[in-house]
Amino acid sequence: MTDITSSQMDRERLETVREDYLQMTQRRRLYSGLLILIFAVMLISGFSIAEDRNAGGFLEGLHRLFDFPADLISEAIEKAANLPGHMVDALPALIETLNIAAVATLLGCAGGVVFSLLGTRGLAYWPRLIPFFRRITDILRAIPEVVVALVLIFIMGGGPVPAMIAIALHTMGAMGKLFSEVNENTDMKPVEGLQSVGANWGQRIWLGVIPQVLPNYLSYGLLRFEINIRASAILGFVGAGGIGYELKNALTFGQGKFDEAAAVFVILFLTIVAVDQLSSSLRNYLTKGTF
């Protein structure tokens, strides 16, 4: 009799668990369906608003989407003999773009290291100010580079310096976030050992933390350098100098200058691919010890 009662209770428990699981599954499906519906409504309404405010109408001009690339490629093919010369002419602007990206990456990573150390629990010099330093990195990361560059160009005039400052500030915010996550995974035993023998904050960071996090710092820094090359090229369109400015000038003149634009596209593409491959090999070496 006891075995029958126990078996019946087990079945009742299983049935209760089954009903709870089915209800939870139904709720999840309902929530997922509502989220998909909300997303679809927002997407359709957003596209409708953009279409109404667009000067020419997206759908009306959709069939001409590939006209510009076709014109550019056809003119580049017709004037293929001129492409090497145009690429050589674009080299100074390319070097300027690389300089902007390099300086911005160095300054941004240096600032990111400082903010990350001041905003990491267990490592911060002023623990009570951790939220303050984290909010600063959030603000720097939230403001797009192009907005900062436009403001600086209005104040300082066009040129590479506004682009460098804008990219450096955004890099500082992004690296501060990434570096702080790296810091949180450090082994605190070396830091505690240094503290026990009287080491100050700077010595604990330099001897106990930096050796652990340096490979990841360098890896993230190289990845950011790739991103900053693209960002500096884009900022050239708003008058911040570099190869983006040359590309903007070539595109502004339209047909007759498309071969110059094609040359800039080619040299920029080759540079980005080369930097990507080089930095990828260096990152693998830093993190895995192999190229």
C-alpha positions in Angstrom: 0.0 0.0 0.0 2.9 2.3 0.8 4.6 1.6 -2.5 1.4 2.4 -4.4 1.0 5.7 -2.5 4.6 6.7 -3.1 4.3 5.9 -6.9 1.2 8.0 -7.1 2.9 10.9 -5.4 5.8 10.6 -7.8 3.4 10.7 -10.8 1.7 13.8 -9.4 5.0 15.5 -8.9 6.1 14.7 -12.5 2.7 16.0 -13.7 3.2 19.2 -11.8 6.7 19.7 -13.1 5.5 19.0 -16.6 2.6 21.5 -16.3 5.0 24.2 -14.9 7.5 23.5 -17.8 4.7 23.8 -20.4 3.5 27.1 -18.9 7.1 28.5 -18.8 7.6 27.5 -22.4 4.3 29.1 -23.4 5.3 32.3 -21.6 8.7 32.4 -23.4 7.0 31.9 -26.7 4.6 34.6 -26.0 7.3 37.0 -24.9 9.4 36.1 -28.0 6.5 36.7 -30.3 5.8 40.1 -28.7 9.4 41.1 -29.0 9.5 40.1 -32.7 6.2 41.9 -33.3 7.5 45.1 -31.6 10.8 44.8 -33.6 8.8 44.4 -36.9 6.6 47.4 -36.1 9.5 49.6 -35.2 11.4 48.5 -38.3 8.5 49.2 -40.6 7.6 52.5 -39.0 11.2 53.7 -39.0 11.7 52.8 -42.6 8.4 54.6 -43.5 9.5 57.8 -41.7 12.9 57.6 -43.3 11.3 57.1 -46.8 9.0 60.1 -46.3 11.9 62.3 -45.3 14.3 61.1 -47.9 14.9 63.5 -50.7 14.5 61.1 -53.6 12.8 58.1 -52.2 14.7 54.9 -51.4 12.3 52.5 -53.2 12.1 54.7 -56.3 15.9 54.9 -56.6 16.5 51.3 -55.7 16.9 50.2 -59.3 19.8 52.7 -59.6 21.7 51.3 -56.7 24.6 49.9 -58.7 24.8 52.7 -61.2 27.6 54.5 -59.4 29.8 51.5 -58.8 29.3 50.5 -62.4 30.3 54.0 -63.6 33.3 54.1 -61.3 34.6 50.6 -62.3 34.0 51.2 -66.0 35.9 54.5 -66.0 38.7 52.9 -63.9 39.1 50.1 -66.4 39.2 52.6 -69.3 41.9 54.6 -67.5 43.7 51.6 -65.9 47.1 53.0 -67.1 46.6 56.0 -64.8 45.8 54.0 -61.6 49.5 53.4 -60.5 50.2 57.1 -60.8 47.1 58.1 -58.9 48.0 55.6 -56.2 51.5 57.1 -55.8 49.9 60.6 -55.6 47.6 59.3 -52.8 50.5 57.9 -50.7 51.1 61.2 -48.7 47.4 61.3 -47.7 47.5 57.6 -46.8 50.6 58.2 -44.6 48.7 61.0 -42.9 45.8 58.7 -42.3 48.1 56.1 -40.8 49.7 58.8 -38.6 46.3 60.0 -37.4 45.3 56.4 -36.5 48.6 55.6 -34.8 48.8 58.7 -32.6 45.1 58.4 -31.7 45.6 54.8 -30.8 48.6 55.4 -28.6 47.0 58.3 -26.8 43.6 56.5 -26.5 45.2 53.3 -25.2 47.3 55.2 -22.7 44.3 57.0 -21.4 42.3 53.8 -21.4 44.9 52.1 -19.2 44.7 54.9 -16.6 40.8 54.9 -16.6 40.7 51.1 -16.5 43.0 50.9 -13.5 41.1 53.6 -11.7 37.8 52.0 -12.5 38.6 48.3 -11.5 37.5 47.0 -8.1 40.4 45.8 -6.1 42.9 47.8 -8.1 41.6 51.4 -8.0 43.6 54.0 -6.1 40.4 55.7 -5.0 37.7 52.9 -4.7 34.9 55.4 -4.0 35.5 57.1 -7.3 35.2 53.9 -9.4 31.7 54.8 -10.7 32.9 58.3 -11.6 35.8 57.0 -13.8 33.5 54.4 -15.4 30.9 57.0 -16.3 33.7 59.0 -17.9 34.6 56.1 -20.2 30.9 55.5 -20.9 30.5 59.1 -22.1 33.7 59.0 -24.2 32.6 55.8 -25.8 29.0 57.0 -26.4 29.8 60.1 -28.4 30.6 59.3 -32.1 34.0 60.4 -33.4 32.3 62.3 -36.3 30.4 64.5 -33.8 33.5 65.4 -31.8 35.5 65.9 -35.1 32.8 68.3 -36.4 32.9 70.3 -33.2 36.7 70.5 -33.2 36.8 71.4 -36.8 34.4 74.3 -36.1 36.8 75.4 -33.3 40.2 74.6 -34.7 39.6 74.5 -38.4 40.1 71.5 -40.8 43.1 69.2 -40.6 44.4 66.0 -39.1 44.5 67.3 -35.5 40.7 67.4 -34.9 40.5 63.9 -36.3 43.3 62.6 -34.1 41.7 64.1 -31.0 38.2 62.8 -31.8 39.5 59.3 -32.5 41.7 59.3 -29.4 38.8 60.3 -27.1 36.6 57.5 -28.4 39.5 55.1 -28.2 40.1 56.1 -24.6 36.5 55.2 -23.7 36.5 51.9 -25.6 39.9 50.8 -24.3 39.0 51.8 -20.8 36.1 49.4 -20.9 38.0 46.5 -22.5 41.1 47.0 -20.3 39.0 47.1 -17.1 37.5 43.7 -18.1 41.0 42.3 -18.5 42.0 43.8 -15.1 39.1 42.0 -13.4 40.5 38.6 -14.5 44.0 39.2 -13.0 45.4 37.0 -10.3 45.4 39.2 -7.1 47.9 37.0 -5.2 51.0 38.9 -6.6 49.4 42.2 -5.8 48.6 41.1 -2.3 52.1 39.8 -1.9 53.6 43.1 -3.0 51.3 44.9 -0.6 52.4 42.7 2.3 56.0 43.8 1.8 55.1 47.5 1.7 54.9 48.2 -2.0 52.9 51.4 -2.9 50.0 51.5 -5.4 52.2 52.2 -8.5 54.6 49.4 -7.6 51.8 46.9 -7.2 50.3 47.9 -10.5 53.6 47.9 -12.4 55.0 44.6 -10.9 51.9 42.7 -10.1 49.3 43.6 -12.7 51.0 44.9 -15.9 52.9 41.7 -16.6 49.7 39.7 -16.5 47.6 42.0 -18.6 50.2 43.4 -21.1 49.6 40.7 -23.8 45.9 41.4 -23.8 46.4 45.1 -23.7 48.7 45.0 -26.8 46.2 42.6 -28.6 43.3 45.0 -28.0 45.4 48.0 -28.9 46.3 46.4 -32.3 42.7 45.6 -33.0 41.8 49.2 -32.2 44.5 50.4 -34.5 42.7 48.6 -37.4 39.4 50.3 -36.4 41.0 53.7 -36.2 42.4 53.5 -39.7 38.9 53.1 -41.0 37.6 55.9 -38.7 40.3 58.3 -39.8 39.5 57.6 -43.4 35.9 58.3 -42.8 36.6 61.5 -40.9 38.4 62.8 -44.0 34.9 63.3 -45.5 34.1 66.0 -43.0 37.3 67.9 -43.6 39.7 66.2 -41.2 42.4 65.5 -43.7 43.9 62.2 -44.7 43.0 59.8 -47.5 39.3 60.3 -46.9 39.6 63.9 -47.9 41.3 62.9 -51.2 38.5 60.4 -51.8 35.9 63.0 -51.1 37.4 65.4 -53.6 37.6 62.8 -56.3 34.0 61.8 -55.8 32.8 65.4 -55.7 34.1 66.1 -59.2 32.2 63.0 -60.4 32.8 61.5 -63.9 36.2 62.2 -65.2 37.7 61.8 -61.7 36.4 58.3 -61.0 39.8 56.8 -61.9 41.3 58.8 -59.0 38.6 57.6 -56.7 39.2 54.0 -57.8 42.9 54.4 -57.1 42.1 55.7 -53.6 39.7 52.8 -53.0 42.3 50.3 -54.1 45.2 51.7 -52.0 42.9 52.0 -48.9 41.7 48.5 -49.3 45.2 47.1 -49.7 46.4 49.0 -46.7 43.5 47.8 -44.4 44.0 44.2 -45.6 47.8 44.4 -44.9 47.3 46.0 -41.4 44.6 43.4 -40.6 46.9 40.5 -41.5 49.9 42.0 -39.7 48.0 42.8 -36.5 46.2 39.4 -36.6 49.6 37.7 -36.7 50.9 39.8 -33.9 47.8 39.2 -31.7 48.2 35.5 -32.2 51.8 35.7 -31.2 51.0 37.8 -28.1 48.1 35.6 -26.9 49.2 32.1 -28.1 52.9 32.4 -28.7 52.6 31.5 -32.4 52.2 33.5 -35.6 
